[in-house]
Amino acid sequence: MEHFIETFSRHGYVAVFALMLLESACIPIPSEVTMLFAGFLSSPDHPTNAVQLNFVAVALVGVAGNVVGSWIAYGGGSLLGRGPFDRYGRYVGIRSHDIDKAERWWGKHGTRAVFFGRLLPVIRTFISLPAGIEKMPFGRFSLYTAAGCVPWVFALTGVGYGLGQNWDRLLRSFRVASLLILALVVIAFVVYLIRRRGAEERPGTP
């Protein structure tokens, strides 16, 4: 954390853009840490040995980094397609039939998934991959990604600004939220596997 703060303090906007880009490109660098500290650097309490940031500018740079990073993840998903899931999904209980259903669901709800996914820790880091896999129209994807990033990034920056030197006190809550969401995802997947196994063992199951 000390190394992070020291490096961040020297590079300001460049650090914000790079770290938010990496987060959206599926490299789990928490935006909570990045934007809370960036908000602190834009507050009157910012350390004298650090660059003074502008609140609006730093938030917009954070949004831009997230959007550009999401394009990278979208491109990766678009290049990969569903092929790896068709070939290897059976090893984790996912069949082509399941992928077909997921595609139909995404066709109906993908826009909302991209927007609201951007408002959730953990989920927001990876939501661009399925959008690329499902070839969601790029313009629509970019619009809803940006729309979802704006409230999240501005809120974090505002909290960091308001907390000042106490910006890091909120990180524990975000860590708990992230772990809870991750646990729910894992539990949901385990339940899915158990139900799938039970369905396959019943006579007459296709």
LODREN-75254 format. One record per residue (C-alpha): residue number from 1; residue in three letters; chain; y, z negated, x. Coordinates in Angstrom, 3 decimals, padded with zeros to 6 digits. Each point is the difference from the previous one (the first is absolute). Layout:
% residues N
@num:NUM residuo:ALA cadena:A yy:Y zz:Z xx:X $
...
END
This chain:
% residues 206
@num:1 residuo:MET cadena:A yy:000.000 zz:000.000 xx:000.000 $
@num:2 residuo:GLU cadena:A yy:002.409 zz:-000.800 xx:002.843 $
@num:3 residuo:HIS cadena:A yy:-000.713 zz:003.370 xx:001.611 $
@num:4 residuo:PHE cadena:A yy:000.442 zz:001.716 xx:-003.361 $
@num:5 residuo:ILE cadena:A yy:003.348 zz:-001.685 xx:-000.607 $
@num:6 residuo:GLU cadena:A yy:001.246 zz:000.742 xx:003.507 $
@num:7 residuo:THR cadena:A yy:-000.956 zz:003.680 xx:-000.186 $
@num:8 residuo:PHE cadena:A yy:001.276 zz:000.364 xx:-003.535 $
@num:9 residuo:SER cadena:A yy:003.296 zz:-001.634 xx:000.889 $
@num:10 residuo:ARG cadena:A yy:000.640 zz:002.617 xx:002.695 $
@num:11 residuo:HIS cadena:A yy:-000.862 zz:003.110 xx:-001.985 $
@num:12 residuo:GLY cadena:A yy:001.321 zz:-000.759 xx:-003.481 $
@num:13 residuo:TYR cadena:A yy:-000.140 zz:003.027 xx:-002.316 $
@num:14 residuo:VAL cadena:A yy:-002.500 zz:001.859 xx:002.198 $
@num:15 residuo:ALA cadena:A yy:-002.380 zz:-002.960 xx:-000.201 $
@num:16 residuo:VAL cadena:A yy:000.380 zz:-000.189 xx:-003.778 $
@num:17 residuo:PHE cadena:A yy:-000.718 zz:003.701 xx:-000.453 $
@num:18 residuo:ALA cadena:A yy:-002.973 zz:000.051 xx:002.403 $
@num:19 residuo:LEU cadena:A yy:-001.681 zz:-003.126 xx:-001.396 $
@num:20 residuo:MET cadena:A yy:000.432 zz:001.045 xx:-003.633 $
@num:21 residuo:LEU cadena:A yy:-001.311 zz:003.472 xx:000.837 $
@num:22 residuo:LEU cadena:A yy:-003.110 zz:-001.471 xx:001.621 $
@num:23 residuo:GLU cadena:A yy:-000.633 zz:-002.257 xx:-002.987 $
@num:24 residuo:SER cadena:A yy:000.043 zz:002.952 xx:-002.399 $
@num:25 residuo:ALA cadena:A yy:-002.186 zz:002.031 xx:002.351 $
@num:26 residuo:CYS cadena:A yy:-002.847 zz:-002.488 xx:-000.639 $
@num:27 residuo:ILE cadena:A yy:000.651 zz:-002.181 xx:003.047 $
@num:28 residuo:PRO cadena:A yy:000.222 zz:-003.501 xx:-001.480 $
@num:29 residuo:ILE cadena:A yy:003.299 zz:-001.226 xx:001.411 $
@num:30 residuo:PRO cadena:A yy:001.338 zz:-002.220 xx:-002.802 $
@num:31 residuo:SER cadena:A yy:003.276 zz:001.229 xx:-001.435 $
@num:32 residuo:GLU cadena:A yy:000.608 zz:-003.610 xx:-000.990 $
@num:33 residuo:VAL cadena:A yy:000.537 zz:-000.942 xx:003.639 $
@num:34 residuo:THR cadena:A yy:001.994 zz:003.132 xx:000.822 $
@num:35 residuo:MET cadena:A yy:002.460 zz:-000.061 xx:-002.878 $
@num:36 residuo:LEU cadena:A yy:000.429 zz:-003.774 xx:-000.233 $
@num:37 residuo:PHE cadena:A yy:001.007 zz:-000.095 xx:003.659 $
@num:38 residuo:ALA cadena:A yy:002.155 zz:003.106 xx:-000.410 $
@num:39 residuo:GLY cadena:A yy:001.764 zz:-001.726 xx:-002.893 $
@num:40 residuo:PHE cadena:A yy:000.590 zz:-002.995 xx:002.243 $
@num:41 residuo:LEU cadena:A yy:001.557 zz:002.284 xx:002.648 $
@num:42 residuo:SER cadena:A yy:002.395 zz:001.321 xx:-002.640 $
@num:43 residuo:SER cadena:A yy:001.068 zz:-003.506 xx:-001.063 $
@num:44 residuo:PRO cadena:A yy:002.850 zz:-002.081 xx:001.391 $
@num:45 residuo:ASP cadena:A yy:-002.622 zz:-002.285 xx:001.592 $
@num:46 residuo:HIS cadena:A yy:-001.416 zz:002.722 xx:002.255 $
@num:47 residuo:PRO cadena:A yy:-000.557 zz:-001.092 xx:003.621 $
@num:48 residuo:THR cadena:A yy:002.807 zz:000.809 xx:002.422 $
@num:49 residuo:ASN cadena:A yy:-002.396 zz:001.734 xx:002.410 $
@num:50 residuo:ALA cadena:A yy:-001.245 zz:002.404 xx:-002.678 $
@num:51 residuo:VAL cadena:A yy:001.490 zz:003.178 xx:-001.418 $
@num:52 residuo:GLN cadena:A yy:001.951 zz:-000.500 xx:-003.237 $
@num:53 residuo:LEU cadena:A yy:-001.440 zz:002.186 xx:-002.771 $
@num:54 residuo:ASN cadena:A yy:001.620 zz:001.178 xx:-003.219 $
@num:55 residuo:PHE cadena:A yy:-001.850 zz:-001.181 xx:-003.106 $
@num:56 residuo:VAL cadena:A yy:000.051 zz:003.271 xx:-001.962 $
@num:57 residuo:ALA cadena:A yy:-000.636 zz:002.145 xx:003.057 $
@num:58 residuo:VAL cadena:A yy:-002.993 zz:-002.043 xx:001.158 $
@num:59 residuo:ALA cadena:A yy:-001.576 zz:000.066 xx:-003.456 $
@num:60 residuo:LEU cadena:A yy:000.466 zz:003.779 xx:-000.284 $
@num:61 residuo:VAL cadena:A yy:-001.498 zz:000.465 xx:003.466 $
@num:62 residuo:GLY cadena:A yy:-002.979 zz:-002.115 xx:-001.098 $
@num:63 residuo:VAL cadena:A yy:-000.487 zz:002.163 xx:-003.096 $
@num:64 residuo:ALA cadena:A yy:000.245 zz:003.167 xx:002.099 $
@num:65 residuo:GLY cadena:A yy:-002.610 zz:-001.318 xx:002.438 $
@num:66 residuo:ASN cadena:A yy:-002.349 zz:-000.805 xx:-002.875 $
@num:67 residuo:VAL cadena:A yy:000.405 zz:003.431 xx:-001.557 $
@num:68 residuo:VAL cadena:A yy:-000.568 zz:001.880 xx:003.260 $
@num:69 residuo:GLY cadena:A yy:-003.037 zz:-002.155 xx:000.783 $
@num:70 residuo:SER cadena:A yy:-001.378 zz:000.679 xx:-003.475 $
@num:71 residuo:TRP cadena:A yy:000.243 zz:003.744 xx:000.707 $
@num:72 residuo:ILE cadena:A yy:-002.241 zz:-000.510 xx:003.044 $
@num:73 residuo:ALA cadena:A yy:-002.605 zz:-001.900 xx:-002.040 $
@num:74 residuo:TYR cadena:A yy:000.271 zz:002.546 xx:-002.824 $
@num:75 residuo:GLY cadena:A yy:-000.584 zz:002.808 xx:002.495 $
@num:76 residuo:GLY cadena:A yy:-003.034 zz:-001.786 xx:001.423 $
@num:77 residuo:GLY cadena:A yy:-001.472 zz:-000.474 xx:-003.474 $
@num:78 residuo:SER cadena:A yy:000.723 zz:003.614 xx:-000.893 $
@num:79 residuo:LEU cadena:A yy:-001.768 zz:001.262 xx:003.140 $
@num:80 residuo:LEU cadena:A yy:-003.013 zz:-002.264 xx:-000.467 $
@num:81 residuo:GLY cadena:A yy:-000.411 zz:000.618 xx:-003.709 $
@num:82 residuo:ARG cadena:A yy:-002.929 zz:-001.555 xx:-001.827 $
@num:83 residuo:GLY cadena:A yy:-002.568 zz:001.449 xx:002.423 $
@num:84 residuo:PRO cadena:A yy:-000.611 zz:-003.231 xx:001.990 $
@num:85 residuo:PHE cadena:A yy:-000.529 zz:-001.920 xx:-003.243 $
@num:86 residuo:ASP cadena:A yy:-002.489 zz:002.585 xx:-001.281 $
@num:87 residuo:ARG cadena:A yy:-001.918 zz:-000.105 xx:003.290 $
@num:88 residuo:TYR cadena:A yy:000.086 zz:-003.704 xx:000.827 $
@num:89 residuo:GLY cadena:A yy:000.919 zz:-001.755 xx:-003.246 $
@num:90 residuo:ARG cadena:A yy:-003.640 zz:-000.539 xx:-000.949 $
@num:91 residuo:TYR cadena:A yy:-000.335 zz:-002.447 xx:002.877 $
@num:92 residuo:VAL cadena:A yy:002.424 zz:-002.359 xx:-001.767 $
@num:93 residuo:GLY cadena:A yy:-001.152 zz:000.747 xx:-003.543 $
@num:94 residuo:ILE cadena:A yy:002.510 zz:002.764 xx:-000.805 $
@num:95 residuo:ARG cadena:A yy:-001.409 zz:003.217 xx:-001.477 $
@num:96 residuo:SER cadena:A yy:001.651 zz:003.359 xx:-000.623 $
@num:97 residuo:HIS cadena:A yy:-000.021 zz:-000.837 xx:-003.710 $
@num:98 residuo:ASP cadena:A yy:002.105 zz:-003.087 xx:000.723 $
@num:99 residuo:ILE cadena:A yy:002.461 zz:002.078 xx:002.002 $
@num:100 residuo:ASP cadena:A yy:000.287 zz:002.444 xx:-002.902 $
@num:101 residuo:LYS cadena:A yy:000.925 zz:-002.888 xx:-002.292 $
@num:102 residuo:ALA cadena:A yy:002.514 zz:-001.299 xx:002.544 $
@num:103 residuo:GLU cadena:A yy:001.582 zz:003.437 xx:000.150 $
@num:104 residuo:ARG cadena:A yy:000.343 zz:000.126 xx:-003.780 $
@num:105 residuo:TRP cadena:A yy:001.566 zz:-003.477 xx:000.042 $
@num:106 residuo:TRP cadena:A yy:002.421 zz:001.015 xx:002.746 $
@num:107 residuo:GLY cadena:A yy:000.958 zz:003.104 xx:-001.962 $
@num:108 residuo:LYS cadena:A yy:001.142 zz:-002.248 xx:-002.854 $
@num:109 residuo:HIS cadena:A yy:001.425 zz:-002.987 xx:001.873 $
@num:110 residuo:GLY cadena:A yy:000.723 zz:001.167 xx:003.566 $
@num:111 residuo:THR cadena:A yy:003.775 zz:000.019 xx:-000.416 $
@num:112 residuo:ARG cadena:A yy:000.074 zz:-003.609 xx:-001.198 $
@num:113 residuo:ALA cadena:A yy:-002.496 zz:-000.983 xx:002.697 $
@num:114 residuo:VAL cadena:A yy:002.290 zz:001.331 xx:002.748 $
@num:115 residuo:PHE cadena:A yy:003.075 zz:-001.727 xx:-001.427 $
@num:116 residuo:PHE cadena:A yy:-001.516 zz:-003.413 xx:-000.765 $
@num:117 residuo:GLY cadena:A yy:-002.242 zz:000.089 xx:003.067 $
@num:118 residuo:ARG cadena:A yy:003.148 zz:000.006 xx:002.108 $
@num:119 residuo:LEU cadena:A yy:000.919 zz:-003.374 xx:-001.472 $
@num:120 residuo:LEU cadena:A yy:-003.206 zz:-001.757 xx:001.073 $
@num:121 residuo:PRO cadena:A yy:-000.863 zz:-001.359 xx:003.448 $
@num:122 residuo:VAL cadena:A yy:-003.077 zz:001.604 xx:001.595 $
@num:123 residuo:ILE cadena:A yy:-000.263 zz:002.660 xx:-002.732 $
@num:124 residuo:ARG cadena:A yy:003.349 zz:001.545 xx:000.992 $
@num:125 residuo:THR cadena:A yy:-001.273 zz:000.681 xx:003.519 $
@num:126 residuo:PHE cadena:A yy:-002.831 zz:002.266 xx:-001.181 $
@num:127 residuo:ILE cadena:A yy:001.101 zz:001.430 xx:-003.370 $
@num:128 residuo:SER cadena:A yy:001.089 zz:003.318 xx:001.546 $
@num:129 residuo:LEU cadena:A yy:-003.533 zz:000.895 xx:001.112 $
@num:130 residuo:PRO cadena:A yy:-001.488 zz:000.521 xx:-003.486 $
@num:131 residuo:ALA cadena:A yy:003.154 zz:001.870 xx:-001.025 $
@num:132 residuo:GLY cadena:A yy:-000.640 zz:002.454 xx:002.831 $
@num:133 residuo:ILE cadena:A yy:-003.726 zz:000.226 xx:-000.707 $
@num:134 residuo:GLU cadena:A yy:000.726 zz:000.856 xx:-003.629 $
@num:135 residuo:LYS cadena:A yy:002.682 zz:002.533 xx:001.001 $
@num:136 residuo:MET cadena:A yy:002.694 zz:-001.685 xx:-002.081 $
@num:137 residuo:PRO cadena:A yy:003.020 zz:002.353 xx:-000.053 $
@num:138 residuo:PHE cadena:A yy:001.954 zz:-000.821 xx:003.145 $
@num:139 residuo:GLY cadena:A yy:003.417 zz:-000.095 xx:-001.653 $
@num:140 residuo:ARG cadena:A yy:-001.173 zz:-002.392 xx:-002.707 $
@num:141 residuo:PHE cadena:A yy:-001.808 zz:-002.122 xx:002.581 $
@num:142 residuo:SER cadena:A yy:003.134 zz:-000.272 xx:002.157 $
@num:143 residuo:LEU cadena:A yy:002.208 zz:-000.847 xx:-002.983 $
@num:144 residuo:TYR cadena:A yy:-002.189 zz:-002.818 xx:-001.292 $
@num:145 residuo:THR cadena:A yy:-000.705 zz:-001.299 xx:003.485 $
@num:146 residuo:ALA cadena:A yy:003.730 zz:-000.307 xx:000.656 $
@num:147 residuo:ALA cadena:A yy:000.565 zz:-001.539 xx:-003.440 $
@num:148 residuo:GLY cadena:A yy:-002.636 zz:-002.636 xx:000.714 $
@num:149 residuo:CYS cadena:A yy:001.268 zz:-000.705 xx:003.515 $
@num:150 residuo:VAL cadena:A yy:003.640 zz:-000.580 xx:-000.972 $
@num:151 residuo:PRO cadena:A yy:-000.407 zz:-003.249 xx:-002.009 $
@num:152 residuo:TRP cadena:A yy:-002.578 zz:-001.421 xx:002.441 $
@num:153 residuo:VAL cadena:A yy:002.028 zz:000.719 xx:003.142 $
@num:154 residuo:PHE cadena:A yy:003.373 zz:-001.015 xx:-001.416 $
@num:155 residuo:ALA cadena:A yy:-001.486 zz:-003.212 xx:-001.425 $
@num:156 residuo:LEU cadena:A yy:-001.545 zz:-000.985 xx:003.332 $
@num:157 residuo:THR cadena:A yy:003.204 zz:000.831 xx:001.861 $
@num:158 residuo:GLY cadena:A yy:002.006 zz:-002.030 xx:-002.504 $
@num:159 residuo:VAL cadena:A yy:-002.281 zz:-003.005 xx:000.338 $
@num:160 residuo:GLY cadena:A yy:000.210 zz:000.182 xx:003.793 $
@num:161 residuo:TYR cadena:A yy:003.784 zz:000.237 xx:-000.245 $
@num:162 residuo:GLY cadena:A yy:000.155 zz:-002.987 xx:-002.343 $
@num:163 residuo:LEU cadena:A yy:-002.384 zz:-002.192 xx:001.997 $
@num:164 residuo:GLY cadena:A yy:001.689 zz:000.732 xx:003.317 $
@num:165 residuo:GLN cadena:A yy:-001.621 zz:-001.951 xx:002.811 $
@num:166 residuo:ASN cadena:A yy:-002.667 zz:-001.248 xx:-002.420 $
@num:167 residuo:TRP cadena:A yy:-001.287 zz:003.518 xx:-000.698 $
@num:168 residuo:ASP cadena:A yy:-003.463 zz:-000.755 xx:001.389 $
@num:169 residuo:ARG cadena:A yy:-000.649 zz:-002.856 xx:-002.434 $
@num:170 residuo:LEU cadena:A yy:-000.875 zz:002.500 xx:-002.715 $
@num:171 residuo:LEU cadena:A yy:-002.657 zz:001.770 xx:002.069 $
@num:172 residuo:ARG cadena:A yy:-002.674 zz:-002.549 xx:-000.880 $
@num:173 residuo:SER cadena:A yy:000.339 zz:000.896 xx:-003.686 $
@num:174 residuo:PHE cadena:A yy:-000.343 zz:003.701 xx:000.761 $
@num:175 residuo:ARG cadena:A yy:-003.068 zz:-000.647 xx:002.143 $
@num:176 residuo:VAL cadena:A yy:-001.604 zz:-001.905 xx:-002.874 $
@num:177 residuo:ALA cadena:A yy:000.833 zz:002.817 xx:-002.427 $
@num:178 residuo:SER cadena:A yy:-001.408 zz:002.627 xx:002.366 $
@num:179 residuo:LEU cadena:A yy:-003.234 zz:-001.945 xx:000.500 $
@num:180 residuo:LEU cadena:A yy:-000.341 zz:-000.532 xx:-003.751 $
@num:181 residuo:ILE cadena:A yy:000.410 zz:003.704 xx:-000.745 $
@num:182 residuo:LEU cadena:A yy:-002.450 zz:000.914 xx:002.750 $
@num:183 residuo:ALA cadena:A yy:-002.512 zz:-002.513 xx:-001.371 $
@num:184 residuo:LEU cadena:A yy:000.346 zz:001.441 xx:-003.511 $
@num:185 residuo:VAL cadena:A yy:-000.612 zz:003.519 xx:001.312 $
@num:186 residuo:VAL cadena:A yy:-003.119 zz:-001.131 xx:001.871 $
@num:187 residuo:ILE cadena:A yy:-001.304 zz:-001.937 xx:-003.023 $
@num:188 residuo:ALA cadena:A yy:000.580 zz:002.986 xx:-002.290 $
@num:189 residuo:PHE cadena:A yy:-001.917 zz:002.250 xx:002.379 $
@num:190 residuo:VAL cadena:A yy:-002.910 zz:-002.465 xx:000.272 $
@num:191 residuo:VAL cadena:A yy:-000.164 zz:-000.278 xx:-003.804 $
@num:192 residuo:TYR cadena:A yy:-000.004 zz:003.788 xx:-000.224 $
@num:193 residuo:LEU cadena:A yy:-002.921 zz:000.214 xx:002.467 $
@num:194 residuo:ILE cadena:A yy:-001.985 zz:-002.639 xx:-001.885 $
@num:195 residuo:ARG cadena:A yy:000.531 zz:001.746 xx:-003.328 $
@num:196 residuo:ARG cadena:A yy:-000.887 zz:003.350 xx:001.546 $
@num:197 residuo:ARG cadena:A yy:-003.201 zz:-001.423 xx:001.467 $
@num:198 residuo:GLY cadena:A yy:-000.934 zz:-001.545 xx:-003.349 $
@num:199 residuo:ALA cadena:A yy:000.611 zz:003.287 xx:-001.823 $
@num:200 residuo:GLU cadena:A yy:-002.170 zz:001.917 xx:002.461 $
@num:201 residuo:GLU cadena:A yy:-002.877 zz:-002.491 xx:-000.378 $
@num:202 residuo:ARG cadena:A yy:-000.070 zz:000.227 xx:-003.802 $
@num:203 residuo:PRO cadena:A yy:-002.504 zz:002.536 xx:-001.384 $
@num:204 residuo:GLY cadena:A yy:001.491 zz:003.209 xx:-001.276 $
@num:205 residuo:THR cadena:A yy:003.127 zz:-000.255 xx:002.132 $
@num:206 residuo:PRO cadena:A yy:001.099 zz:003.509 xx:001.094 $
END
